[in-house]
Amino acid sequence: MLLATMGRFREARPLLEESFNFEHLVSGDLYHQLGLCYFDARELERAKEAFLEALKRGLDDTWATTAHHELGKIYMRKGAFARAIEEFKLAEAHADASNTPKKYIYDGLAKSFRKLGMNDEAAHYADLAK
């Protein structure tokens, strides 16, 4: 999991996948880090499933913020902008507790609202992202 945290996703992925052979190691954190590996490899459906399972199993606020933010990005790429907005708002809700900067969350919200033609909301979040 440390390799994934360091952004060394290609090295981390096979080790994380191997961890499923050891039931006591399977946790929300494991799924979260694996989700990051899949996202990096552009395997969006697998990343989405891993992040959803991570959230289901439980994450601290820092990882929950990241999981919701990454899910928002996945939904944006799939053109599901309303669902992306839901995830970005969930990320925003956890951001203060995890001391996560909100700039990128607001940027995702602005882009998603713009794609839905909700320009006032898009402008609001674009201003917050500055």
Helices and strands as residue ranges (DSSP letters): H 2-5, H 9-18, G 19-21, G 23-25, H 28-40, H 44-57, H 61-77, H 81-98, H 103-115, H 119-129
